[in-house]
Amino acid sequence: MGKGKTIILIDGEAPPPLIPSKRFTLALLVFFAFIVQYSQRVNLPIAIVCMVNRTKSHDYQLSFNNTTTTIKPLVSALQKRGYLEEKQFNWMELQQQILLGGYWAGYIFTQVPGGWLATTIGAKWVYAGSLFTSSIASFALTIMYTMSSTHFISMFLLRFIVGLAHGVLFPATIALWSLWAVPQERSTLASIGFCGTHLGTSVTMLVGGLFCRHLYSGWMYIFCLTGILGFIWLLLWISLTSDSPNNHKTISDHERDYICNLTGSTGKKRSMTLASIPWKNIFTSKPLIALFITHIANLFGLFFFLTNLGKILTEIHRGKTIILIDGDAPPPLIPSKRFTLALLVFFAFIVQYSQRVNLPIAIVCMVNRTKSHDYQLSFNNTTTTIKPLVSALQKRGYLEEKQFNWIELQQQILLGGYWAGYIFTQVPGGWLATTIGAKWVYAGSLFTSSIASFALTIMYTMSNTHFISMFLLRFIVGLAHGVLFPATIALWSLWAVPQERSTLASIGFCGTHLGTSLTMLLGGLFCRHLYSGWMYIFCLTGILGFIWLILWISLTSDSPNNHKTISDHERDYICNLTGSTGKKRSMTLASIPWKNIFTSKPLIALFITHIANLFGLFFFLTNLGKILTEIHRVPTQYTGYILACGFFLTLLTSLSSGIIADNLVRNNVMTLTTARKMFNSLTSFIPVLCMISLCFCDESKKVLGIITILVFLASSGLGYGSGYVVNFADIVPAYSGVIFGLGNSFASIAGVIGNIIAGMIVTKPVLEQWRKLFIMFGIVYFIGGIVFLLFGSAVPRKWAKFQSVNNEKEKKLNDEEIIPMNQTKQIKI
């Protein structure tokens, strides 16, 4: 019950799948086209921030031939680089607004012609002509660098041409989907395409800001990049698209008939004149007039802010505090070796979590569901080789469909094999990272797990020993992965200063959520569209680890002192504030201050909140799919998308909480302890509210249930960004790896116990039994949050600091009020 799905039959046939299909390919190319359009639309609003000489632009009268200024800036805390000189223009404010408005002056003239052209000659060539023209004009904007007097007029004309070219795109898009998108899919296909507008804007803002910040005449590179992007898109567009399904050369007959039957498209070009348009009906239709009004109201404000947000940020909100360390400004975070390290840790966690969840995803298509319930427990069950009948959903590939006849208990044993290995290497991982260095702990961990993950593909060749082999390989993957989190905490205690620790740690931990969501999406597609799709999941996650390994070994080091290419400025900055010497330390069980560990209130509070969070999190990570399908009756084909969206939200909250926490501390808004308590309270108390909500969410309230699950996953990311996970490096830096490993062992065992208790309580998939679990987990989350709120801290313990920290730096790291560095010299820029 509740799992039914309505399939609309067209002429007795099921509709062709959306993925893969020609209409989905078209949506992706429209998505890419809008990335190009919006990158070219906003390139000047971003570039103008570094094109204009702010110190001189207010001294000039209005003139269309103002001179330029060529500067070679003095060496400052932020070094620029590149082969060009720094060239800026002396445009006054009115001239800047005229240039920004040049785009819109052209844009408004081609709206109606764009719709008419798309109807008469076809949207394919309207798109191609539009972005070909705008790409040439955008690339031509780079010639401003060579001009000394006519740059203003040239810039205005080129931006006017870009606007003219872009004006046809939106009308052409609407015409395109009227031929390609059936009503039941139009919202999905159109939204995929329009997503490119936001991604193009945000990526251009980020990349453009980096170019302006780190390169001489960085605005040149912005125009050059957005122009080249258009030419790359053009090649794909011309070769892969067509105006309508009838004219597409490689579309299947099934897909063509499906689209044409429901849209009425014939593929013929239509002749349209002004007289043939029903103007009277248009201007007397109330819904259409209402649509015009809301369209005008939205764009009235949106167009202004899209072109002026950069100026608002730099001219209105331009105050920025730079903290001076020993008389020098700190080295920039981007680019830097510590930021490169954060990106490689991010990639490492993508690899780890893709290998962690590859079996939970793959087992869906590894097990023969029709037979697995008929077998008794046996460790040598046979396999089933199937060649499925042709159905509405076609699978493809060179392999046969091979499945295993594992009963439910065997499946749970295999899924638990990872955790059986994982809990054994937590403390050893922290000890190894402290004694031999985190670099080689990372390398050994993911090298071992990648071999084991790749070896899982041999299950395809086995006929009766596959169960034992699978368990052993998953146990090895768990053993290898168990060292990573403790090694990460030890790594950041050496590489991340307190004022940047949340940001750097959250960047790395984002890989856990992205790795999970990407593996869920790709794994689902492999299982759905390929014979023995589970083979490809194991293969891909194994190969990914080897790619990462090459980058890791060549680009990283255990500590700043041992890095071969780090600048002296950055090395001194990190070592002065962390006390790191880069020397390997000898550590034995006797040398660890166990009495201090188990009598420290902040550390005990941290253990308790760590255990409380993982007690619930481990259970829900492995059971959210069951909750969605069994309690909320969500069709199984949608659960992967919902969970992938949830893990993406976790990624965003993890990253944003780290950045926000560091900025709050750096700007003296709150102390580091207050920041840790605030975010840890959110990651503990929001799940309590979610548990209360889930108690009342059955099939009739499935929307509320889905929203609650998304909120729960989003809140869990706060702990990784600036909560209990990073707090270990704050309070016990010298022993952070070992102590985190100890805490994570307790928490992992608690997570396993949570699953066992859940299995004892829930014997039937009914809300009444699940409600008992939700209440239990809510109480545990609440206890963890309250304890840390009362006793938690971010002040380093005296017995857990690096030995090399001198008295002055010790005070700087210890004093609760000095952590934001209130007493350091500050300058305003």
Beta strands, then each sheet from edge to edge (+ up, - down):
strand 1: 68-71
strand 2: 86-89
strand 3: 321-323
strand 4: 383-386
strand 5: 401-404
strand 6: 826-828
sheet 1: 1+ 2-
sheet 2: 3+ 6-
sheet 3: 4+ 5-
end
